[in-house]
Amino acid sequence: MAAIKIPNAYTFDMAISATGPRRFAVIGEPVVAVDLINTIAAPGSPTADDLLTTDRDVHAWWRIEGTRVPSGDLPDIRALRRLRTALRAMIEALVDGRPVPPAAVADLNFFMQSAPASTRLLLTEAGLRTEIQWHREYGGNPRLAFIATQAAEFLSDPSKVSRLRRCANPVCSMIFVAANARRSWCAPGVCGNRVRVARHYGRTGGS
């Protein structure tokens, strides 16, 4: 199904699952980890939902993210959820100014170590080039290792972490990376409009 286009280059991609249409919020964030944690609402959120509940849902999400991660076999759904849980715990702690849970850090390290990467030089007809080799012999999955490694590099950079934000819509659990200080919404054409409409109705009494 074609993506639904909304303003400011943010897109919500739709996929059909066994439980009906599912909406994945793909907002072009610099790291795949942010897209991954946004497949589930924060605990206690009024919009609590898990968009990766079935294999079909997971396959749809990987299709959306396919060009951003290494090729190869899809990881086990339980491993994907475990990585998501660790990432959400770390990122929410950083956004809220709380200590990062050591268990989440340990999990992220586990995923990186389970499929480490190395660079190798190749001699081709066009000349020399390098490629990244993901080592499956340690039992891990390159896609999960890539997401974990990319996230570790991002989250260890204070200048990048300072750009993490929660959506200003109080009923939205989305987290994003602000490209500029003025960005307040995960998707201005969705949450921004909803909040503005709600404020208008609050002022006018719905008239």
C-alpha positions, 0 to 999 in steps of 0.5 A, a space after each residue: 500500500 502506498 505511503 500517505 503523504 503529509 506535510 513537511 516530509 514526514 510520512 506514515 506508512 500503512 501495512 496490512 496485518 492479520 489484525 487489520 491496517 497498521 500504521 507505522 510512523 516513519 519520520 526520517 530520523 537519523 537512527 533506525 533505533 528511533 523508528 524502532 522505539 516508536 513502534 510501541 507507545 510508552 507504558 501508560 500512554 492513552 494510545 498504548 499499542 504495539 505495532 510489532 505484535 505479529 510476524 506479518 507486522 514485523 515483515 512490514 516494518 522491515 520492508 519499510 526500513 529495508 534500505 537502511 539496514 544490512 541485507 540478510 535473514 530477518 531476526 527473531 521477533 523476540 530478539 527485535 522486541 528485546 532490542 526495542 525495550 533496551 533502546 526505549 529504556 535508554 532513550 527515554 532516560 536520556 530525554 527525561 534526564 534520568 540515569 540510564 539503566 545498566 541492564 539496557 546498556 548491557 543488552 545493547 552491548 550484547 546485540 553489538 557483540 553478537 554480530 560484530 562488524 569488520 572492514 575488508 578491502 576488495 579488489 574489483 575490476 573498477 579498483 579497490 573498495 571496502 565493504 563492511 562484513 558482519 560476522 554471523 558466526 557469533 550467533 547474532 543478526 546483522 540487522 539488530 547489530 547494526 541498529 544497536 551499533 548505530 544507536 550506541 554511536 548516536 547515544 554516546 554523543 552528547 550533542 546528538 542526545 541533546 536533540 532528542 525530544 518527546 512530541 509536544 502532543 500530550 497524548 502522543 508517545 513519539 520521540 524524535 531527533 530535532 533537526 532545529 530547536 523549533 520542532 515540537 511535533 513528531 509530525 506537524 501535519 498530524 500531531 501539530 494540527 490536532 493540538 491546534 484544533 483542540 486548543 481552538 475548540 477549547 477557546 471557542 467552546 466548539 463553536 
